[in-house]
Amino acid sequence: MSMRSLSRGRAAGVSLALAGALILSACSSGGGGGNGEGNGEETAGPETMEAISFGDVEASTGPAEPIPGAEAGGTINVIQAASPAHLDPAQIFVSSQSNIARLLHRGLTTVYLDNDGNYSVIGDLATDSGQMSDDGRTWTYTLKEDVHFNDGTPITSADVRHTIERTFAEFITEGPQYIQQWLAGGADYRPLLPNGPYEGEHLPDTVLETPDERTVVFHFENPQPDLPYALAMVGYAMVSEEGDTQEAYDQDPVTSGPYQIEEFRPDRSMTLVRNEHWNPDTDAARTAYPDRWEITFGPEDADSTARLMADNGDDRYAISFNNGVDPGNAPEVASNPEYQERMVSGYQPFVATLAINMDRVTDKRVREAIALALPLNGILNAYGGSFGGEYASSLISPLLPGFEEGYDPYGKLENLRGDPEGARALLEEADAVGYELNYVHHTATEDARAAVVIEEALEEAGFEVNRSEVPETTWYDEIGVVDNGYDIYRSNWGHDWLSGSTVIPPQFDGRLIADGGNNYSHLNDEGVNAEIDRISAITDPAEAATEWFELNKTILEDHLPMVPLYYYKQNILHGSLVGGAVFNDDLGTVDMNRLYVIQE
């Protein structure tokens, strides 16, 4: 789940066409924005698309290029609203957790932003981004020498095998499922290794092969040209075979990145210190300038914005990975050059939607009434207005290839205040005036503010709304239960790389409905499932992009499992003694691997 921008050349390496994995120009400049590049309400839309490169051995060899003016040392303070519910990489699929995990964990590959603003997929623990053969059905990786976990044990191919195989275990429920499904040749992957590697069983060599301590070979039934990008996800970062404590690993993981956890107090704080076994000569992506990271959990956007605007004391060394500028302070921040010099801005890949539980709201007329009633302007205003996003009418972001400008099946962009009369007419037609909706939202200030707008609009249209809230920390765990007891709830989804294949299948493949899954609306339609299979087999990126958007149309027009609300932007302030802050379009936030402390 990421974001994008700028003019890009190619990093050293072979440029391969991903299945839709393109990088494009969004709102900011020179590395996705940075010091002095905040652009407030004048943010421009996407402009151009270029193929991202896959890095060879040279591009993947450390150390990372130095950041001009940077010095090692000091502590950066990070202000985050939500404490991570998961630290086990295989359980991480949410951006707020991923962003912290990027300081702790390494995978076979990673996406790297260089000093010139170029993005590439490079080898991280592997010597390069991968060697493809058999038209993308076979991928071979060689591990770098002298790579270790923070307990000092070397990272070998056995750890890679273990990392992949444990994602098949029943207790791994929250992370990405792409590679498991590709290896299994279908959506139902757990039967291939139902207990993971914990009872001595392994995937056959025809699926995953480790011929020696440094070589790993993936074998797929179908071509998987996106594998290097998928492996860059935190969800596939390395897990120690020797140090794996299964469920307990989630709160006390062995790490492979430049930092390790010194102390973690859930919902309160986390301290990261240097991992003495991390070798910068093996890492082409991470500069790791700070000695420590002090992360505070709890402050919401308004609190963190006020502190960063004031820029006092330790907050001069502070930043957030996920807390953006809050709506109340947005006008002043957008108009004041002092703040813009300390702000990074960019488009995120996320599409905010209101998910409708189709197990409970079975009449499409009722779902259409919900869609018509919602006032997009009031909802977006709760999240910062045009400073925080753009009105949406599609499930696919305008950052993705294949997006069609002007698509608006329910006329929402022409009627931003909603259509309560049209909604009530549909309820009358369905004999459903007074229909009760159990609506849950989380406790963040902006979400609570939007919930009031949504509740009032739905009640004006003729619904009865039972509104409740749950903590932000456990939000996706709560709505990820199939029998969750709710009718409507927010779901924000961002593409994992630039293809509709990371948007439509995970959210709308009915064969993926399960506790902890990502099909939050529980759409299960044979025609949609068949189209997902058909489009997934298309190897031409442009053709696939068009077909994914067409399927997006079918899902919205024939089924309406979600109502698109807005496309995300992100604006992050930082303290005056934080250097190296640029917006990383692939992460959709500040690039934490480039930050350093400005020495006084």
C-alpha atoms as one frame of an Amber mdcrd trajectory, in Angstrom:
protein
   0.000   0.000   0.000   1.923   2.982  -1.296   1.983   6.455  -3.275   3.929
   8.359  -6.207   5.799  11.290  -8.208   8.556  13.039 -10.347  10.718  12.587
 -13.423  12.628   9.351 -13.243  15.519   7.798 -15.034  16.466   4.168 -14.648
  18.666   2.770 -11.949  21.459   0.435 -12.984  19.945  -2.862 -14.015  17.665
  -4.561 -16.461  14.336  -2.836 -16.985  11.591  -5.438 -16.987   7.926  -4.750
 -17.573   5.888  -5.568 -14.513   2.306  -6.583 -15.021   1.108  -3.059 -14.547
   3.963  -2.124 -12.218   4.558   1.391 -13.453   5.744   4.449 -11.596   4.123
   7.759 -12.378   4.199  11.436 -11.665   1.941  12.677  -8.907   1.867  15.799
  -6.848   5.331  16.604  -5.700   8.807  17.114  -7.046  12.345  15.772  -6.855
  11.887  12.493  -5.004   8.217  12.995  -4.363   8.544  16.282  -2.537  10.742
  17.377   0.307  12.095  20.288   2.243  10.536  23.407   0.810   8.414  21.473
  -1.646   5.106  21.380   0.244   2.360  22.489  -2.083  -0.796  22.585   0.018
  -4.001  22.991  -1.947  -2.191  23.483  -5.238  -1.285  19.803  -5.495  -1.413
  18.648  -9.103  -2.759  15.357 -10.346  -0.905  12.439 -11.926   0.862  13.282
 -15.185   3.134  10.627 -16.669   3.944   6.943 -16.289   7.265   5.220 -16.741
   8.325   1.608 -16.282  10.127   0.997 -13.025  13.480  -0.743 -13.325  14.606
  -3.956 -11.680  18.100  -3.547 -10.240  21.038  -5.814 -11.046  23.957  -6.739
  -8.776  25.590  -3.322  -9.107  22.386  -1.494  -8.190  21.829  -3.836  -5.240
  25.303  -3.571  -3.697  25.705  -1.509  -0.525  26.304   0.769   1.114  23.441
   3.107   0.208  24.485   6.354  -1.448  25.063   9.076   1.151  22.440  11.778
   1.643  24.078  15.175   0.992  24.760  16.999   4.269  23.762  14.080   6.476
  25.650  12.968   9.578  25.205   9.865  11.678  24.005  10.056  15.263  21.203
  11.454  17.370  17.617  10.477  18.025  14.540  11.024  15.860  11.192  11.172
  17.633   8.238   9.696  15.776   4.647  10.610  16.681   2.080   7.982  15.688
  -1.620   7.718  16.438  -1.846   3.936  16.295   0.350   1.419  18.068   1.200
  -1.572  15.869  -1.013  -4.564  16.507   1.570  -6.793  14.797   5.365  -6.947
  14.625   5.625 -10.349  12.934   6.279  -9.410   9.277   3.892 -12.078   8.010
   1.044 -10.440   9.941   1.693  -6.938   8.571  -0.463  -5.563   5.755  -1.396
  -2.136   7.154   0.667   0.948   6.312   1.104   2.283   9.852   2.607  -1.059
  10.887   4.607  -1.442   7.675   6.293   1.933   8.052   7.775   1.093  11.450
   8.619  -2.436  10.317  10.750  -1.071   7.463  13.306   0.032  10.047  13.398
  -3.463  11.561  13.081  -5.999   8.773  14.653  -6.775   5.397  13.353  -8.965
   2.580  14.810 -10.494  -0.558  14.048  -7.265  -2.445  13.088  -3.687  -1.656
  11.932  -0.581  -3.529  14.624   2.090  -3.443  14.405   5.863  -3.976  17.780
   7.399  -4.872  19.045  10.983  -4.530  17.923  11.836  -8.064  14.340  10.742
  -7.462  14.595   7.434  -9.336  12.732   4.375  -8.088  13.837   0.797  -8.653
  13.255  -2.666  -7.243  16.658  -3.848  -6.028  18.052  -6.822  -4.196  17.940
  -6.338  -0.422  19.103  -9.563   1.209  19.425 -10.943  -2.330  22.225  -9.976
  -4.684  19.803  -8.570  -7.241  16.083  -8.239  -7.905  15.898 -11.800  -9.206
  16.699 -13.879 -12.267  13.608 -14.783 -14.295  13.327 -17.814 -16.565  10.621
 -19.955 -18.168   8.659 -16.815 -19.148   8.286 -15.735 -15.532   7.359 -19.119
 -14.061  10.757 -19.567 -12.406  12.656 -16.991 -10.346  16.069 -17.552  -8.785
  17.565 -15.549  -5.918  21.057 -15.649  -4.435  21.556 -14.369  -0.899  24.291
 -11.844  -0.170  27.173 -12.897   2.017  27.539 -11.555   5.576  23.838 -10.918
   6.253  22.650 -11.682   9.787  19.718 -11.427  12.158  20.132  -9.216  15.206
  20.893 -12.283  17.362  23.993 -12.845  15.225  22.792 -15.899  13.301  23.485
 -15.818   9.551  20.564 -15.557   7.141  20.491 -18.563   4.838  18.187 -20.078
   2.257  16.647 -22.151   5.060  15.376 -18.906   6.612  13.911 -17.832   3.265
  12.151 -21.172   2.895  10.884 -20.924   6.471   9.689 -17.343   5.924   7.592
 -18.359   2.927   6.341 -21.660   4.347   5.135 -20.200   7.659   2.755 -17.876
   5.751   0.726 -21.036   5.008   0.191 -21.725   8.728  -3.284 -21.186  10.150
  -2.191 -18.570  12.702  -0.874 -16.237   9.974  -4.073 -14.377   9.070  -3.312
 -10.686   8.528  -0.517 -10.395   5.962  -0.401 -10.476   2.141  -1.351 -13.671
   0.350  -0.082 -13.047  -3.172   2.939 -15.349  -3.169   1.155 -18.148  -1.303
  -1.594 -18.140  -3.934   0.895 -17.999  -6.790   2.832 -20.973  -5.399  -0.391
 -22.936  -4.849  -1.734 -22.050  -8.286  -4.985 -20.700  -6.864  -6.739 -18.798
  -4.119  -7.079 -21.797  -1.773  -3.432 -22.062  -0.758  -3.458 -23.380   2.826
  -4.006 -27.072   1.909  -0.599 -27.001   0.193   1.056 -26.766   3.652  -1.728
 -26.493   6.273   0.559 -26.561   9.316   3.315 -24.506   7.781   6.803 -25.896
   8.450   6.131 -26.583  12.128   5.576 -30.355  11.885   8.563 -31.060   9.682
   6.734 -30.772   6.366   7.886 -28.501   3.548   6.766 -27.270   0.174   8.020
 -29.621  -2.542  11.121 -28.617  -4.492   8.894 -28.314  -7.540   7.369 -25.287
  -5.789  10.158 -23.839  -3.613  13.712 -25.047  -3.942  16.820 -24.325  -1.826
  19.689 -26.210  -3.512  22.329 -24.638  -1.251  22.626 -22.187   1.649  22.514
 -19.091  -0.554  20.159 -20.073  -3.408  16.356 -19.939  -3.497  14.254 -20.886
  -6.518  10.531 -20.133  -6.830   8.494 -22.268  -9.266   5.042 -21.052 -10.329
   2.350 -22.684 -12.406   1.666 -19.373 -14.153   4.007 -16.493 -15.087   4.538
 -14.091 -12.183   6.457 -11.081 -13.535   5.514  -9.057 -10.431   7.412 -11.305
  -7.993  10.319  -8.881  -7.285   7.835  -6.166  -6.341   5.732  -8.542  -4.215
   8.808  -9.747  -2.323   9.541  -6.122  -1.396   6.431  -6.033   0.792   7.083
  -6.089   4.548   4.761  -9.083   4.755   7.472 -11.200   3.116  10.404  -9.855
   5.153  12.733 -12.412   6.679  11.756 -14.481   9.725  14.425 -16.456  11.561
  13.882 -20.221  11.421  15.871 -20.664  14.630  14.217 -17.739  16.419  10.623
 -18.324  15.301   8.342 -18.504  18.327   5.201 -18.782  16.165   2.358 -16.698
  17.697   4.707 -15.113  20.267   6.922 -13.837  17.438   4.288 -11.169  16.827
   5.390  -9.154  19.871   9.091 -10.028  20.031  10.528 -10.610  16.541  14.115
 -11.223  15.548  15.093  -8.409  13.182  17.349  -8.166  10.148  17.293  -4.413
   9.460  19.515  -1.674  10.885  17.464  -1.414  14.094  16.074  -3.661  16.797
  13.444  -3.131  19.487  14.872  -2.106  22.848  11.478  -1.573  24.477   7.861
  -1.780  23.318   4.982  -0.639  25.480   1.834  -1.246  23.389  -0.323   1.853
  22.904   2.370   3.962  24.600   5.845   3.870  23.085   8.588   1.978  21.283
  12.355   2.510  21.335  14.520   1.307  18.467  18.304   1.067  18.758  21.011
  -0.047  16.388  21.304  -3.693  15.373  25.056  -4.292  15.694  24.835  -7.250
  13.297  23.475  -5.146  10.418  26.185  -4.645   7.821  25.715  -1.436   5.754
  27.941  -2.879   3.026  25.156  -5.371   2.292  22.386  -2.755   2.201  21.956
  -0.490  -0.830  18.689   1.066   0.392  19.102   2.145   4.031  21.344   4.922
   5.309  20.446   4.372   8.995  21.857   7.692  10.195  19.981   8.030  13.542
  21.285   6.106  16.557  17.818   5.798  18.092  14.144   6.164  17.249  11.769
   7.126  20.059   8.222   6.405  18.894   5.212   7.697  20.830   1.758   6.211
  20.250  -1.546   7.914  20.952  -1.425  11.514  19.676  -3.874  12.033  16.847
  -3.379  14.309  13.851  -4.477  17.515  15.604  -2.111  16.922  18.521   0.894
  15.974  16.420   0.275  18.854  13.996   0.142  21.401  16.819   3.368  20.068
  18.297   5.196  20.065  14.984   3.966  23.548  14.110   5.273  24.845  17.460
   8.637  23.149  16.863   9.745  23.301  20.508  12.236  21.194  22.472  12.423
  17.539  21.438   9.733  18.135  18.810  12.397  19.858  16.721  13.655  16.297
  16.156  10.182  14.884  15.505   8.199  13.609  12.525   5.336  11.191  11.882
   5.109   8.371   9.374   1.301   8.373   9.261  -0.152  11.353  11.128  -0.918
  14.008   8.550  -1.727  17.674   8.948  -5.172  17.814  10.558  -8.102  19.641
   8.907  -8.239  22.352  11.552  -4.645  23.430  10.960  -4.592  22.753   7.218
  -5.415  26.340   6.081  -2.613  27.887   8.149  -0.086  25.212   7.174  -0.982
  25.538   3.491  -0.566  29.317   3.462   2.489  29.775   5.677   5.913  29.343
   3.992   7.501  28.525   7.358   5.444  25.364   7.617   5.680  24.469   3.956
   9.463  24.392   4.304   8.963  21.671   6.918   6.327  19.668   5.060   6.414
  16.786   2.604   3.364  16.118   0.447   2.189  13.528  -2.009  -0.615  11.363
  -3.313  -1.251   8.086  -1.573  -2.513   4.972  -3.376  -5.451   4.599  -1.023
  -9.080   4.824  -2.049 -11.331   5.526   0.920 -14.614   3.641   0.693 -17.625
   2.772   2.797 -17.866  -1.010   2.707 -21.321  -2.593   2.766 -21.585  -6.047
   4.314 -23.363  -7.979   1.558 -24.103 -10.882   3.892 -26.402  -8.529   5.796
 -27.464  -5.850   3.272 -28.645  -8.160   0.522 -30.956  -5.859  -1.486 -28.996
  -3.862  -4.077 -31.615  -1.088  -3.938 -30.761  -0.575  -0.269 -27.065  -0.490
  -1.119 -27.772   2.074  -3.860 -29.739   4.151  -1.372 -26.707   4.196   0.909
 -24.557   5.351  -2.000 -26.933   8.111  -3.067 -27.368   9.409   0.478 -23.678
   9.909   1.241 -22.439  13.524   0.877 -18.900  13.285  -0.480 -18.137  16.925
   0.302 -19.080  16.644   3.975 -17.127  13.413   4.344 -13.987  14.760   2.658
 -14.204  17.981   4.665 -13.972  15.890   7.820 -10.621  14.619   6.568  -9.190
  17.958   5.485 -11.006  18.813   2.269  -8.949  19.222  -0.892  -5.851  19.380
   1.319  -6.442  15.742   2.236  -7.919  14.165  -0.858 -10.005  14.253  -4.046
 -13.548  12.997  -4.540 -13.691   9.393  -5.735 -16.038   7.491  -7.996 -13.940
   4.396  -8.668 -12.481   1.568  -6.614  -9.242   1.971  -8.578  -6.977   4.943
  -7.907  -6.264   7.514 -10.650  -2.589   6.707 -10.043  -3.066   3.326 -11.698
  -2.810   2.682 -15.443  -6.214   2.033 -17.006  -8.031   4.597 -14.868 -10.834
   6.372 -16.783 -11.322  10.044 -16.021 -14.979  11.037 -15.625 -16.328   7.614
 -14.689 -19.179   8.285 -12.230 -21.846   5.530 -12.264 -24.047   6.988  -9.520
 -23.605  10.679 -10.323 -21.780  11.297  -7.059 -19.319  13.779  -8.557 -22.221
  15.823  -9.916 -24.064  15.828  -6.596 -21.444  16.158  -3.891 -24.008  16.896
  -1.169 -25.743  13.592  -1.704 -29.263  12.815  -2.886 -31.442  11.994   0.135
 -34.647  12.172  -1.921 -33.336   9.690  -4.479 -32.147   7.444  -1.670 -35.539
   7.536   0.068 -37.294   6.699  -3.215 -35.163   3.552  -3.504 -35.969   2.590
   0.085 -39.680   3.061  -0.602 -39.392   0.906  -3.714 -37.691  -1.790  -1.630
 -40.221  -1.388   1.221 -37.244  -0.619   3.435 -37.843   2.859   4.908 -36.536
   2.687   8.461 -33.950   0.065   7.511 -31.568  -0.381  10.450 -27.852  -0.090
   9.743 -25.228  -1.102  12.281 -22.441   1.366  11.517 -19.005   1.073  13.149
 -16.086   3.492  12.880 -12.818   3.877  14.747 -11.945   6.428  17.369  -9.639
   8.793  15.459 -10.958  12.367  15.563 -11.400  12.685  11.806 -13.183   9.347
  11.521 -15.530  10.263  14.354 -16.223  13.612  12.681 -17.010  11.912   9.362
 -19.212   9.373  11.139 -21.532  12.138  12.311 -21.870  13.398   8.724 -22.588
   9.893   7.433 -25.086   9.095  10.187 -27.052  12.323   9.635 -27.166  11.835
   5.850 -28.374   8.256   6.129 -31.054   9.136   8.641 -32.258  11.998   6.447
 -32.644   9.474   3.625 -34.810   7.168   5.760 -32.379   4.805   7.471 -32.089
   4.156  11.193 -28.428   4.127  12.181 -26.936   2.349  15.185 -23.469   3.865
  15.449 -20.587   2.425  17.501 -16.818   2.783  17.591 -13.740   0.625  18.201
 -10.084   1.559  18.809  -8.037   2.390  15.741  -5.369  -0.105  16.839  -7.688
  -3.094  16.353  -9.772  -1.696  13.494  -8.836  -4.182  10.769  -8.939  -7.090
  13.179 -12.512  -6.056  14.061 -13.932  -5.633  10.570 -11.870  -8.573   9.279
 -14.125 -11.044  11.121 -16.633 -12.411   8.610 -19.485 -12.573  11.118 -18.690
  -9.112  12.488 -22.273  -7.988  13.135 -21.873  -4.687  11.240 -23.601  -3.461
   8.091 -21.347  -0.594   7.002 -17.790   0.449   7.850 -14.852   2.289   6.338
 -12.262   0.372   4.334  -9.227   2.140   2.906  -7.344   0.117   0.312  -4.140
   1.005  -1.488  -2.466  -0.868  -4.317   0.626  -2.800  -3.278   2.230  -2.051
  -6.622   0.940  -0.299  -9.709  -1.561  -2.837 -10.976  -5.267  -3.469 -10.501
  -4.226  -7.022  -9.629  -3.386  -5.704  -6.148  -6.766  -3.955  -5.807  -9.561
  -6.078  -7.254  -8.671  -9.708  -6.341  -7.777  -9.146  -2.679 -10.949  -7.145
  -2.035 -13.548  -8.833  -4.233 -12.568 -12.446  -4.904 -15.295 -14.381  -3.096
 -13.001 -17.365  -2.668 -10.895 -15.255  -0.286 -13.658 -14.588   2.234 -12.287
 -15.653   5.604 -11.616 -14.262   9.050  -8.611 -11.988   8.669  -9.145 -11.695
   4.927  -9.469  -8.480   2.950 -12.831  -9.031   1.219 -14.499  -6.788   3.789
 -17.797  -6.486   1.894 -18.047 -10.283   1.389 -18.816 -10.041  -2.325 -18.883
 -13.567  -3.743 -20.036 -13.679  -7.347 -19.097 -16.453  -9.783 -18.878 -14.029
 -12.701 -16.551 -11.677 -10.814 -14.410 -14.598  -9.649 -14.133 -15.904 -13.216
 -13.142 -12.478 -14.522 -10.448 -12.222 -11.856  -8.975 -15.505 -13.097  -9.183
 -14.415 -16.740  -7.571 -11.028 -16.232  -4.885 -12.423 -13.934  -3.660 -14.564
 -16.848  -3.177 -11.541 -19.152   0.539 -10.856 -19.538   0.296  -7.550 -21.432
   0.288  -4.773 -18.789  -1.741  -2.278 -20.825  -4.429  -4.816 -21.694  -4.621
  -6.019 -18.107  -4.921  -2.458 -16.823  -7.909  -1.793 -19.080  -9.596  -5.039
 -18.073  -9.129  -4.403 -14.355 -10.871  -1.065 -14.696 -13.715  -2.682 -16.655
 -14.155  -5.220 -13.869 -14.169  -2.338 -11.396 -17.139  -0.974 -13.368 -18.961
  -4.301 -13.223 -18.434  -4.583  -9.474 -19.742  -1.085  -8.814 -22.646  -1.109
 -11.249 -23.908  -4.687 -10.819 -23.088  -5.321  -7.165 -22.070  -2.139  -5.279
 -20.203  -3.736  -2.375 -18.491  -0.439  -1.523 -19.109   3.259  -2.060 -15.970
   5.175  -3.177 -15.457   8.301  -1.057 -12.128   9.937  -1.894  -8.585   9.404
  -3.145  -5.981  10.121  -0.468  -3.343  12.812  -0.267  -0.805  13.035   2.535
   0.856  16.086   4.101   3.405  15.456   6.854   5.157  18.081   8.974   8.520
  17.557  10.616  10.669  19.359  13.147  13.307  21.868  12.114  16.197  19.561
  13.089  15.038  16.602  11.017  16.928  16.369   7.743  16.492  14.308   4.596
  12.693  14.407   4.595  11.298  13.630   1.155   8.019  12.052   0.124   8.438
   8.490  -1.098   5.777   7.812  -3.711   6.043   4.065  -3.326   5.504   4.218
   0.444   2.982   7.039   0.332   4.715   8.828   3.167   8.074  10.261   4.149
  11.018   8.007   3.285  12.122   6.927   6.768  15.327   5.401   5.410  16.661
   8.812   4.334  16.084  10.742   7.567  18.880  12.144   9.725  19.333  14.476
  12.701  20.627  17.949  11.877  23.474  18.464  14.304  23.328  21.762  16.216
